[in-house]
């Protein structure tokens, strides 16, 4: 199941990047669509779970399986042969368990002319998130989206178009409160705080090595190796990755494909983890005065390049 779904994720990602439409929200809807069908949001089935109630989950992200979701006994046995490398995979998979709060800035894309720049503040203990996503094409910002999750209400804003949409988390008919809360809590920031890129190093331990180091004043794992076609046909080739040792947060990823030029990257410019959020009253606020409130569907269809894709998604309808 995992091997079948991962190539879809990566192909979708690169395709969205190259045509310049709503890159990460589309991926988020893809993962959440599977979560709503009884998956853990990363394309793996959760055995023995019938709801996403945070009270009954021992993980901060209630959409994740209680135990690491090996596809079969062979994968579990393989992980036991490489315990140190699997430890890194598992740390990334459950990274939210180790992050109480974080703030920073990162960029991701296929080039400096075709990328997204994210600035975020997230408080997992108090379930608050403020993130700003700038879509950049040909070196120019073509769209800015902001999201604020606070006090059980999520607000998204398209700044250039002066539009916003609002959604209450509890008693929402379209999804469970845990699913919606997890979606908005990780919106835009989870590319590094809860990175699906653990999949690049899962179950292919002989293909990569690591050493320890330091970045942003944090102990880190510095990983390098090869991505095989079984993991991703689009990203096949050399890659490097930097992961925070204590939390599993992704700090850097470079995929070189079959050449020397980077074909995909995630680069953290600045980050602070578990140092508290200074002046949260000023950070967790979103001024929508003068903007027009619209439905989720209208909001989604108003985004850059989303007209063709917006109606295909069940998550934000």
C-alpha positions in Angstrom: 0.0 0.0 0.0 2.7 2.5 1.0 4.9 1.8 -2.0 1.9 2.3 -4.3 0.8 5.6 -2.7 4.2 7.3 -2.3 5.0 7.6 -6.0 1.5 9.2 -6.4 2.4 11.8 -3.8 5.8 12.6 -5.3 4.5 12.8 -8.9 1.6 15.0 -7.7 4.0 17.2 -5.9 6.4 17.8 -8.8 3.5 18.2 -11.2 1.9 20.8 -9.0 5.2 22.6 -8.7 5.9 22.7 -12.4 2.5 24.1 -13.4 2.4 26.6 -10.6 -0.9 25.8 -9.0 -1.9 25.4 -5.3 1.0 23.1 -4.4 0.9 22.2 -0.7 -2.9 22.6 -0.1 -3.4 20.0 -2.8 -1.1 17.6 -1.1 -2.7 18.3 2.2 -6.1 17.5 0.8 -4.7 14.3 -0.7 -3.4 13.1 2.7 -6.5 14.2 4.6 -8.7 12.5 2.1 -7.0 9.2 3.0 -7.2 10.1 6.7 -11.0 10.5 6.4 -11.2 7.0 4.8 -9.5 5.3 7.8 -5.9 6.1 7.0 -3.4 7.9 9.1 -2.9 10.8 6.7 0.3 9.4 5.2 -1.1 6.6 3.1 -0.9 3.8 5.6 -3.9 2.0 7.2 -4.5 2.3 10.9 -5.4 -1.1 12.3 -8.0 -1.3 15.0 -8.9 2.4 15.0 -12.4 3.7 14.3 -12.1 7.3 15.2 -9.7 10.2 15.5 -10.4 11.2 19.1 -7.4 12.9 20.7 -8.4 11.5 24.1 -7.8 8.0 22.9 -4.5 8.7 21.0 -1.1 8.6 22.7 0.2 10.9 19.9 -0.2 14.6 19.5 -1.3 14.0 16.0 -4.4 11.8 16.4 -4.4 10.9 12.7 -1.3 8.8 13.1 -1.4 5.1 14.0 -0.7 4.2 17.6 2.3 2.1 16.6 4.5 2.6 13.5 2.5 1.2 10.6 4.7 -1.4 9.1 3.1 -2.8 5.9 4.1 -6.4 6.8 6.4 -8.5 9.1 9.2 -8.3 6.6 9.4 -4.5 6.8 9.3 -4.7 10.6 12.2 -7.3 10.6 14.1 -5.2 8.1 13.8 -2.2 10.5 15.2 -4.2 13.3 18.3 -5.0 11.3 18.9 -1.2 11.0 17.7 0.1 14.4 19.7 3.4 14.3 18.4 4.4 10.9 14.8 3.3 11.7 15.0 5.4 14.8 15.4 8.5 12.6 12.5 7.4 10.4 10.3 7.0 13.5 11.4 10.3 15.0 10.3 12.1 11.8 7.0 10.2 11.7 6.0 11.1 15.2 7.8 14.5 15.3 4.8 16.4 16.7 5.2 14.4 19.9 8.5 16.2 20.5 7.5 19.7 19.5 5.6 21.9 21.9 6.1 25.1 19.9 8.1 26.3 16.9 8.6 29.3 14.7 10.6 30.0 11.6 10.8 30.4 7.9 11.5 28.0 5.1 11.3 27.7 1.3 10.5 24.8 -0.9 10.2 24.2 -4.6 12.1 23.2 -7.7 14.0 26.5 -8.2 14.4 30.0 -6.7 12.0 31.2 -9.5 9.4 28.5 -8.7 8.9 28.0 -5.0 6.9 28.8 -1.9 8.2 30.8 1.1 6.6 29.9 4.5 6.7 31.9 7.7 5.1 30.3 10.7 4.4 30.3 14.5 2.8 27.1 15.9 1.9 26.2 19.5 0.9 22.6 19.6 0.1 22.6 23.4 -2.5 25.4 23.0 -3.5 24.4 19.5 -2.7 27.6 17.7 -1.1 28.2 14.3 -0.3 31.3 12.3 1.3 30.7 8.9 2.0 32.8 5.9 2.5 31.2 2.5 4.0 33.2 -0.4 3.9 31.5 -3.8 6.7 32.7 -6.0 6.9 32.3 -9.8 9.7 33.8 -11.9 11.1 35.4 -8.8 7.8 37.4 -8.0 5.3 36.8 -5.3 2.0 35.9 -7.1 -0.1 35.0 -4.1 0.0 35.3 -0.3 -2.2 33.1 1.8 -2.4 33.3 5.6 -4.0 31.0 8.1 -4.9 31.5 11.8 -6.1 28.7 14.0 -7.0 30.0 17.5 -9.7 29.1 20.0 -11.2 26.4 17.8 -11.7 28.7 14.8 -9.7 28.6 11.5 -9.5 31.7 9.3 -7.7 31.8 5.9 -7.0 34.9 4.0 -6.0 35.8 0.4 -4.3 39.1 1.0 -4.0 40.4 -2.6 -7.7 39.6 -3.3 -8.9 40.8 0.1 -10.9 37.6 0.7 -11.2 35.4 3.8 -13.1 32.3 4.9 -13.8 31.1 8.4 -14.5 27.7 9.8 -15.4 26.5 13.3 -13.7 23.2 14.3 -16.2 21.7 16.7 -19.6 20.3 15.6 -18.5 20.6 12.0 -20.6 18.4 9.6 -17.9 17.8 7.0 -15.2 16.1 9.2 -14.3 15.1 12.7 -12.9 17.8 15.0 -9.6 16.0 15.3 -9.2 15.8 11.5 -10.0 19.5 11.0 -7.9 20.6 13.9 -4.9 18.6 12.8 -5.3 19.9 9.2 -5.3 23.6 10.3 -2.7 23.1 13.1 -0.2 21.8 10.5 -1.3 23.9 7.5 1.8 25.2 5.7 4.2 24.5 8.6 3.9 20.7 8.6 6.2 20.4 5.6 9.0 20.7 8.2 7.3 20.1 11.6 5.7 16.8 10.6 7.4 16.0 7.3 6.0 13.3 5.0 9.6 13.2 3.6 10.4 10.5 6.2 9.2 8.3 3.3 12.4 9.0 1.4 14.4 7.1 4.0 11.9 4.4 5.0 12.6 0.7 4.2 15.6 1.5 2.1 18.2 1.7 4.8 21.2 0.3 2.8 20.7 3.2 0.3 21.7 6.0 2.7 24.1 6.8 5.5 24.1 9.5 8.2 26.4 11.3 10.6 25.7 13.7 13.4 26.3 17.5 13.4 24.8 20.8 14.4 22.6 23.4 12.7 20.6 26.3 14.1 22.3 25.4 17.4 20.5 22.0 17.3 22.0 18.5 17.2 21.1 17.0 13.8 21.4 14.0 11.6 23.0 14.7 8.3 21.8 12.1 5.8 22.9 11.4 2.2 22.3 8.6 -0.2 20.3 7.5 -3.2 16.6 7.5 -3.9 15.6 4.5 -5.9 12.8 4.3 -8.4 10.8 2.1 -6.0 10.7 5.1 -3.6 10.1 7.7 -6.2 10.6 7.6 -10.0 10.5 11.4 -10.2 13.2 11.9 -7.5 15.4 9.0 -8.4 19.0 9.9 -7.7 21.2 11.5 -5.1 19.7 13.4 -2.1 20.8 15.0 1.1 18.7 15.6 4.2 19.1 17.3 7.6 16.9 16.3 10.5 16.8 17.7 14.0 18.0 14.9 16.2 15.7 15.6 19.2 12.5 16.3 17.4 12.6 14.8 13.9 11.9 18.2 12.3 13.1 18.5 8.7 15.7 21.3 8.4 16.9 20.7 4.8 16.3 18.5 1.8 18.0 18.5 -1.6 17.1 16.1 -4.4 19.5 16.1 -7.3 17.8 13.5 -9.6 20.2 12.0 -12.1 22.4 15.1 -12.5 24.2 17.6 -10.3 21.5 20.3 -10.3 18.9 20.4 -7.5 15.5 19.4 -8.8 13.6 19.8 -5.5 14.5 21.4 -2.2 13.2 22.2 1.3 15.4 24.8 3.0 14.8 26.1 6.5 16.1 29.7 6.7 15.5 30.2 10.4 13.8 28.1 13.1 13.3 28.0 16.9 11.9 24.8 18.5 10.6 24.6 22.0 11.8 28.0 23.0 8.3 29.4 23.6 6.4 32.0 21.5 7.1 35.5 22.6 4.2 37.9 22.6 1.6 35.3 21.5 -1.2 37.9 21.6 0.5 39.8 18.7 1.6 36.7 16.8 -1.7 34.7 16.8 -3.9 37.3 15.2 -5.1 38.0 11.6 -6.6 41.3 10.5 -9.3 40.8 8.0 -11.0 44.2 8.3 -12.0 45.5 4.9 -11.8 42.0 3.4 -14.8 40.1 2.1 -15.9 36.9 3.7 -16.6 34.0 1.3 -17.4 30.3 1.4 -14.6 27.7 1.5 -15.4 26.8 -2.1 -15.2 30.3 -3.4 -12.1 30.9 -1.4 -10.4 27.8 -2.8 -11.4 28.7 -6.4 -10.0 32.2 -5.9 -6.4 31.0 -5.4 -3.8 31.1 -8.1 -4.2 28.3 -10.6 -6.9 26.6 -8.5 -9.8 27.0 -10.8 -9.2 23.7 -12.5 -8.4 21.8 -9.3 -10.6 23.3 -6.7 -13.7 21.3 -7.5 -11.8 18.0 -7.5 -11.0 18.1 -3.8 -13.4 16.7 -1.3 -11.4 18.2 1.7 -12.1 21.9 1.2 -15.5 21.8 -0.5 
